[in-house]
Amino acid sequence: MYSAAMYLGGIVRWLLKGCKSNLKDEILGHFDATWGRSYDFENFIIGVVTVSVILALILWIFL
């Protein structure tokens, strides 16, 4: 589950950067960390937040 959130976070980060960086480098964490312990951890946090927002929207729409 950790790696799935990491991959999702890498994809979201790549999209937020305007698709200007290399997707493979984003997912594998080949960049320097800016606000977290490591780039992988930052991708994990972004992935968890993304999944939380998606689940909240789904619950709000259907309930």
Secondary structure, DSSP 4 states (H G I P E B T S, - for coil): -HHHHHHHHHHHHHHHTTS-S-HHHHHHT-S--SSSSSHHHHHHHHHHHHHHHHHHHHHHHH-
